[in-house]
Amino acid sequence: MDRDDGPVKGKDMSQLDVIADGAIAVKDGQVLAVGTTTDLNYFQAKKRIDCKGKLVTPGLVEPHTHLVFGGSREHEMALKQQGVPYLDILKQGGGILSTVKSTRETSEQDLFKKATFHLDRMMSYGITTMEAKSGYGLDYETEMKQMRVANRLKASHKMDMVSTFLGAHAIPEEYKGDPDGFLDEMAAMLPEIKEKQLAEYVDIFCETGVFSVEQSRNFLEKAKATGFNVKIHADEIDPLGGAELAAKLGAISADHLVGTSDKGMKMLAENSVIATLLPGTSFYLGKENHARARDMIEAGTAVALSTDFNPGSSVTENLQFIMNLAALNLKMTPEEIWHAVTVNAANAIGRGDQAGKIAVGRNADIVIWDADNYLYIPYHYGVNHVNTVFKSGEKVFERGGLIG
């Protein structure tokens, strides 16, 4: 991978560092040396793992999930298939407000157990570092509960985790017609969240029918003044100017970007804002339009990829499937895709100096794949290609029987 700690941008995303007949030396959970088997043959290793005929990569990085939530919404699928509009589903008690209700009613311990199940599954797909957003509480008690769960998981699970406060995810029923009042309530939480170190980032859903560009600007400026770095759910449907706002605020990432304008793409590139694309959402919702990854890369933007794992619009923990969709629907090359799920995804959550690369001195977050080249994973879709996952040098998942 690229040797600099920053993201890989634009045309540089097509250049992937590959070592044939490679070897990695690991000691005390960290990478000690990287090179060819000939280069590293002098090491007197206590244990050797023969990966002949297998691809070895950094652990994958997942930069955008809504991990902690109560309930599920499988009953809505039939309504969607019948063409029932989302607003009608919402009126029937479904949609995001259904998840809000379930999350409010679910105990902290049960949320912890549920999120652990999803985390274990993510790790089995090769993910070793990830982000988790709140946003299904839309009130003080539940938002704090979601972030406490995320931080408990950070302390107890092998997965490295980054927490993001997304209280401004939707407008709850009790604030219908008063979005500014709701944003004031969410902004009032910021000092306590910062003091208790419950989140590193603050996010907002800037979209038609949710929060305007001006509302988003005011809220995120308050977050920055409190000491947070910021992210934005931007231009998922309409080109409101969310990408431009992300650039002006110096956000670490702008996410979704299906409707982003040419000007917005140019500004993201010029201001080094990472474009985190979520092709699983467009796929699951049956949308014809997809984020214009090719135009973003040609503009010089660093692109990352994510599942957008959530109960309503992208119900998958499988980042490998997102790699497939990036090739098929976003027209990204395999080289670009690998950068997007490793080094760029790591930089999109402030972990560019820790995750997304196999480099001397870093934790040995390593995946061994049931494939002999990096082209195969984005090509063969719908299955799990992982053979073995190591987190800080410790084996945390193994398909079994294939590695000596």
C-alpha positions as CSV (number, residue, x, y, z in Angstrom):
1,M,0.0,0.0,0.0
2,D,1.0,3.6,-0.3
3,R,3.8,4.4,2.2
4,D,2.4,7.8,3.3
5,D,-0.1,7.9,6.1
6,G,-2.5,10.0,4.1
7,P,-5.3,8.7,1.8
8,V,-4.5,7.7,-1.8
9,K,-6.1,10.2,-4.2
10,G,-7.3,10.3,-7.7
11,K,-5.2,8.5,-10.3
12,D,-2.8,7.2,-7.6
13,M,-5.6,4.9,-6.6
14,S,-4.9,2.8,-9.7
15,Q,-1.4,2.0,-8.4
16,L,-1.4,-0.9,-5.9
17,D,1.8,-2.1,-4.1
18,V,1.9,-5.9,-4.5
19,I,4.7,-8.2,-3.3
20,A,4.9,-11.5,-5.1
21,D,6.1,-14.4,-2.9
22,G,5.7,-12.0,0.0
23,A,6.4,-12.6,3.7
24,I,5.5,-10.8,7.0
25,A,7.3,-11.1,10.3
26,V,5.1,-10.5,13.4
27,K,6.3,-10.1,17.0
28,D,4.2,-9.2,20.0
29,G,1.2,-8.4,17.8
30,Q,3.1,-5.9,15.6
31,V,4.6,-6.1,12.1
32,L,8.4,-6.5,12.4
33,A,9.3,-6.7,8.8
34,V,7.7,-7.0,5.3
35,G,9.3,-8.2,2.1
36,T,9.8,-11.3,0.0
37,T,10.3,-14.8,1.5
38,T,14.0,-14.5,0.5
39,D,14.3,-11.1,2.2
40,L,12.9,-12.4,5.5
41,N,14.4,-15.9,5.4
42,Y,16.9,-14.9,8.1
43,F,14.2,-14.7,10.8
44,Q,14.2,-17.7,13.2
45,A,10.4,-17.8,13.6
46,K,8.8,-19.8,16.4
47,K,5.8,-20.4,14.1
48,R,5.5,-20.2,10.3
49,I,2.2,-20.0,8.4
50,D,2.4,-21.2,4.8
51,C,0.2,-19.0,2.6
52,K,1.3,-20.4,-0.7
53,G,-1.3,-19.8,-3.3
54,K,-3.2,-17.3,-1.1
55,L,-3.7,-13.5,-1.1
56,V,-2.6,-11.7,2.0
57,T,-3.8,-8.2,2.7
58,P,-4.3,-5.7,5.5
59,G,-7.5,-6.1,7.6
60,L,-10.4,-4.3,5.9
61,V,-11.7,-1.0,7.3
62,E,-15.4,-0.2,7.6
63,P,-15.9,3.6,7.7
64,H,-19.7,4.1,8.0
65,T,-22.1,1.9,9.9
66,H,-25.2,2.3,12.1
67,L,-24.1,-0.6,14.3
68,V,-26.2,-0.2,17.5
69,F,-29.9,-0.4,17.0
70,G,-32.9,-2.3,18.3
71,G,-35.3,-4.5,16.3
72,S,-35.4,-5.1,12.6
73,R,-37.6,-4.2,9.6
74,E,-38.0,-7.2,7.5
75,H,-41.8,-6.8,7.5
76,E,-41.3,-3.6,5.4
77,M,-39.8,-5.5,2.4
78,A,-43.2,-6.7,1.1
79,L,-44.6,-3.2,1.4
80,K,-41.7,-1.8,-0.7
81,Q,-42.1,-4.6,-3.3
82,Q,-45.8,-3.6,-3.6
83,G,-44.7,0.0,-4.3
84,V,-45.9,1.5,-1.0
85,P,-44.1,4.9,-0.7
86,Y,-41.7,5.3,2.1
87,L,-43.8,8.2,3.6
88,D,-46.8,5.8,3.8
89,I,-44.6,3.2,5.5
90,L,-43.6,5.9,7.9
91,K,-47.2,6.8,8.7
92,Q,-47.9,3.1,9.5
93,G,-45.2,3.3,12.1
94,G,-42.4,1.9,9.9
95,G,-39.2,3.4,8.5
96,I,-36.6,5.0,10.7
97,L,-39.1,5.8,13.4
98,S,-39.8,2.1,13.8
99,T,-36.1,1.6,14.6
100,V,-36.1,4.6,16.9
101,K,-39.0,3.1,18.8
102,S,-37.3,-0.3,19.1
103,T,-34.0,1.2,20.1
104,R,-35.6,3.3,22.8
105,E,-37.4,0.2,24.2
106,T,-34.4,-2.1,24.0
107,S,-32.2,-2.4,27.1
108,E,-28.5,-1.4,27.0
109,Q,-27.5,-5.0,27.6
110,D,-29.6,-6.3,24.8
111,L,-28.3,-3.7,22.4
112,F,-24.8,-4.7,23.4
113,K,-25.5,-8.4,22.7
114,K,-27.1,-7.6,19.3
115,A,-24.2,-5.3,18.3
116,T,-21.7,-8.0,19.3
117,F,-23.3,-10.5,17.0
118,H,-23.0,-8.1,14.1
119,L,-19.4,-7.2,15.0
120,D,-18.4,-10.9,15.1
121,R,-19.9,-11.3,11.6
122,M,-18.1,-8.3,10.3
123,M,-14.8,-9.6,11.6
124,S,-15.5,-12.9,9.8
125,Y,-15.6,-10.9,6.5
126,G,-12.1,-9.5,7.1
127,I,-13.0,-6.2,8.8
128,T,-10.6,-5.3,11.7
129,T,-11.4,-1.6,12.2
130,M,-14.7,0.1,11.9
131,E,-16.9,3.1,12.7
132,A,-20.2,3.0,14.6
133,K,-22.8,5.8,14.6
134,S,-25.6,6.6,17.0
135,G,-28.7,8.1,15.5
136,Y,-31.6,5.7,16.4
137,G,-32.5,7.4,19.6
138,L,-33.2,11.0,18.6
139,D,-33.4,11.9,22.3
140,Y,-30.9,12.4,25.1
141,E,-31.3,9.0,26.9
142,T,-31.2,6.8,23.9
143,E,-28.4,8.5,22.0
144,M,-26.3,8.3,25.1
145,K,-27.2,4.7,25.5
146,Q,-26.1,3.9,21.9
147,M,-22.8,5.6,22.4
148,R,-22.2,3.8,25.7
149,V,-22.8,0.5,24.0
150,A,-20.3,1.4,21.2
151,N,-17.7,2.3,23.8
152,R,-18.3,-0.9,25.8
153,L,-17.7,-2.8,22.6
154,K,-14.6,-0.8,21.9
155,A,-13.3,-1.9,25.3
156,S,-14.4,-5.5,25.1
157,H,-14.3,-6.6,21.5
158,K,-11.2,-7.4,19.3
159,M,-12.5,-5.0,16.7
160,D,-11.0,-1.5,16.8
161,M,-13.8,0.9,16.8
162,V,-14.5,4.6,16.3
163,S,-17.7,6.2,17.7
164,T,-19.7,9.0,15.9
165,F,-22.6,11.0,17.3
166,L,-25.4,11.1,14.7
167,G,-28.2,12.5,16.9
168,A,-29.2,14.7,13.9
169,H,-30.2,11.7,11.9
170,A,-33.9,12.4,11.5
171,I,-36.6,14.6,13.0
172,P,-38.5,12.7,15.7
173,E,-42.3,12.8,16.0
174,E,-42.2,15.0,19.1
175,Y,-40.3,17.7,17.1
176,K,-42.3,17.4,14.0
177,G,-42.5,21.0,12.5
178,D,-39.6,22.2,14.8
179,P,-36.3,20.9,13.4
180,D,-34.4,23.8,14.8
181,G,-35.6,23.0,18.3
182,F,-34.6,19.4,17.9
183,L,-31.1,20.5,16.7
184,D,-30.8,22.7,19.7
185,E,-31.5,19.7,21.9
186,M,-28.9,17.6,20.1
187,A,-26.3,20.4,20.2
188,A,-26.8,20.8,24.0
189,M,-25.5,17.2,24.3
190,L,-22.1,18.0,22.7
191,P,-20.2,19.2,25.8
192,E,-21.1,16.1,27.8
193,I,-20.3,13.7,24.9
194,K,-16.9,15.4,24.6
195,E,-16.2,15.4,28.3
196,K,-17.1,11.7,28.6
197,Q,-15.3,10.8,25.4
198,L,-18.3,9.0,24.0
199,A,-17.6,10.0,20.4
200,E,-14.8,11.3,18.2
201,Y,-16.9,12.6,15.3
202,V,-20.2,14.4,14.8
203,D,-22.4,13.7,11.8
204,I,-25.7,15.0,10.4
205,F,-28.1,14.0,7.6
206,C,-28.1,16.9,5.2
207,E,-30.9,16.1,2.8
208,T,-34.3,17.2,1.5
209,G,-36.9,16.6,4.1
210,V,-34.4,16.2,6.9
211,F,-31.8,19.0,7.6
212,S,-31.0,21.9,5.2
213,V,-27.4,23.0,4.3
214,E,-27.8,26.0,6.6
215,Q,-29.1,23.9,9.5
216,S,-26.3,21.4,9.0
217,R,-23.7,24.2,8.8
218,N,-24.9,25.7,12.1
219,F,-25.0,22.3,13.9
220,L,-21.6,21.2,12.7
221,E,-20.0,24.5,13.5
222,K,-21.2,24.0,17.1
223,A,-19.7,20.6,17.0
224,K,-16.3,21.9,15.7
225,A,-16.4,24.6,18.4
226,T,-16.8,21.9,21.0
227,G,-13.7,20.1,19.7
228,F,-15.1,17.5,17.4
229,N,-14.1,16.7,13.8
230,V,-17.1,16.3,11.6
231,K,-18.7,14.2,8.9
232,I,-21.8,14.7,6.7
233,H,-24.4,12.5,5.2
234,A,-24.4,14.5,2.0
235,D,-26.3,14.6,-1.3
236,E,-27.7,11.1,-0.9
237,I,-30.7,12.0,-3.1
238,D,-30.6,15.7,-4.1
239,P,-27.6,17.9,-4.9
240,L,-28.3,20.2,-2.0
241,G,-24.7,21.3,-1.6
242,G,-23.8,18.9,1.2
243,A,-20.5,18.1,-0.5
244,E,-19.7,21.8,-0.8
245,L,-20.5,22.3,2.9
246,A,-18.2,19.3,3.8
247,A,-15.4,21.0,1.9
248,K,-15.9,24.4,3.5
249,L,-16.0,23.0,7.0
250,G,-13.0,20.7,6.4
251,A,-15.0,17.6,7.2
252,I,-12.9,14.4,7.4
253,S,-15.4,12.7,5.0
254,A,-18.6,13.3,3.0
255,D,-20.7,10.2,2.7
256,H,-23.3,8.9,0.1
257,L,-22.8,11.6,-2.6
258,V,-25.2,10.0,-5.1
259,G,-26.5,13.4,-6.2
260,T,-23.3,15.4,-5.8
261,S,-22.7,18.2,-8.4
262,D,-19.5,18.6,-10.4
263,K,-18.7,21.6,-8.3
264,G,-19.1,19.6,-5.1
265,M,-16.7,16.9,-6.4
266,K,-14.1,19.4,-7.3
267,M,-14.3,21.0,-3.9
268,L,-14.0,17.7,-2.1
269,A,-10.8,17.0,-4.1
270,E,-9.4,20.5,-3.5
271,N,-10.1,20.4,0.3
272,S,-8.9,16.8,0.8
273,V,-12.3,15.5,2.0
274,I,-12.6,11.8,1.6
275,A,-15.7,10.6,-0.4
276,T,-17.2,7.6,1.3
277,L,-19.4,5.8,-1.1
278,L,-22.2,3.4,-0.1
279,P,-23.2,1.4,-3.2
280,G,-25.1,-1.1,-1.0
281,T,-27.7,1.5,-0.2
282,S,-28.5,2.3,-3.9
283,F,-28.6,-1.4,-4.6
284,Y,-30.9,-2.3,-1.7
285,L,-33.3,0.5,-2.4
286,G,-33.5,-0.4,-6.1
287,K,-32.1,3.0,-7.3
288,E,-31.0,3.5,-10.8
289,N,-28.5,6.2,-9.9
290,H,-25.2,5.5,-8.2
291,A,-22.5,7.7,-6.9
292,R,-20.2,8.9,-9.7
293,A,-17.0,7.3,-8.5
294,R,-15.2,7.6,-11.8
295,D,-15.8,11.4,-11.9
296,M,-14.7,11.8,-8.3
297,I,-11.5,9.8,-8.9
298,E,-10.7,11.8,-12.0
299,A,-11.3,15.0,-10.1
300,G,-8.5,13.8,-7.7
301,T,-10.7,12.8,-4.8
302,A,-9.8,10.0,-2.3
303,V,-12.6,7.5,-2.4
304,A,-13.5,5.1,0.4
305,L,-16.2,2.3,0.4
306,S,-18.6,1.2,3.1
307,T,-21.6,-1.1,3.7
308,D,-23.7,1.6,5.4
309,F,-24.8,-1.3,7.6
310,N,-28.3,-0.4,9.0
311,P,-31.7,-1.9,9.4
312,G,-33.5,0.0,6.7
313,S,-31.5,0.8,3.6
314,S,-28.5,-1.5,3.6
315,V,-28.9,-4.6,5.7
316,T,-25.5,-6.3,5.2
317,E,-22.2,-6.6,7.2
318,N,-20.4,-8.0,4.1
319,L,-17.9,-5.4,2.9
320,Q,-16.7,-7.9,0.2
321,F,-20.1,-7.6,-1.4
322,I,-19.7,-3.9,-1.5
323,M,-16.4,-4.4,-3.3
324,N,-18.4,-6.4,-5.9
325,L,-21.0,-3.6,-6.2
326,A,-18.2,-1.0,-6.6
327,A,-16.9,-2.9,-9.6
328,L,-20.3,-3.5,-11.2
329,N,-22.2,-0.3,-10.4
330,L,-19.5,2.3,-9.6
331,K,-17.1,1.1,-12.4
332,M,-14.1,1.2,-10.0
333,T,-11.1,-0.9,-10.8
334,P,-9.8,-3.6,-8.5
335,E,-6.8,-1.5,-7.5
336,E,-9.1,1.5,-6.6
337,I,-11.4,-0.8,-4.7
338,W,-8.6,-2.2,-2.5
339,H,-7.4,1.3,-1.6
340,A,-11.1,2.3,-0.8
341,V,-11.6,-0.5,1.7
342,T,-8.2,-0.2,3.4
343,V,-6.0,2.9,3.5
344,N,-8.7,5.4,2.4
345,A,-11.4,3.9,4.7
346,A,-8.9,4.1,7.6
347,N,-8.2,7.8,6.8
348,A,-12.0,8.5,6.6
349,I,-12.3,7.6,10.4
350,G,-9.0,9.1,11.5
351,R,-7.1,5.9,11.6
352,G,-4.8,6.4,8.7
353,D,-1.7,6.0,10.9
354,Q,-2.9,2.8,12.4
355,A,-5.0,0.7,10.1
356,G,-5.4,-0.1,6.4
357,K,-1.8,-1.1,5.7
358,I,0.7,-3.8,6.5
359,A,3.6,-1.7,7.7
360,V,6.5,-2.1,10.1
361,G,5.5,-1.0,13.6
362,R,1.8,-1.3,13.1
363,N,-0.6,-3.8,14.6
364,A,-0.6,-7.0,12.6
365,D,-4.2,-6.8,11.3
366,I,-3.9,-9.3,8.5
367,V,-6.3,-11.3,6.3
368,I,-5.5,-14.4,4.4
369,W,-7.9,-15.1,1.5
370,D,-9.0,-18.2,-0.4
371,A,-7.8,-16.6,-3.6
372,D,-4.3,-16.3,-5.2
373,N,-4.6,-12.7,-6.5
374,Y,-6.3,-9.4,-5.5
375,L,-8.4,-9.3,-8.7
376,Y,-10.5,-12.3,-7.6
377,I,-12.3,-10.8,-4.6
378,P,-14.2,-8.0,-6.5
379,Y,-14.9,-10.5,-9.3
380,H,-16.5,-13.5,-7.4
381,Y,-19.5,-12.1,-5.6
382,G,-21.9,-13.2,-2.9
383,V,-19.6,-15.4,-0.8
384,N,-17.1,-15.0,2.0
385,H,-13.5,-15.4,0.6
386,V,-11.8,-15.0,4.0
387,N,-9.7,-17.9,5.2
388,T,-8.1,-16.4,8.3
389,V,-8.2,-13.1,10.1
390,F,-5.5,-11.9,12.5
391,K,-6.1,-8.9,14.8
392,S,-2.9,-7.6,16.4
393,G,-1.3,-10.9,15.5
394,E,-4.0,-12.9,17.2
395,K,-6.1,-15.3,15.1
396,V,-9.7,-14.2,15.5
397,F,-11.3,-16.1,12.7
398,E,-10.5,-19.2,10.6
399,R,-12.5,-21.0,8.0
400,G,-10.6,-24.1,9.1
401,G,-8.3,-26.8,7.7
402,L,-6.7,-24.9,4.9
403,I,-3.8,-23.2,6.7
404,G,-1.0,-25.3,8.1
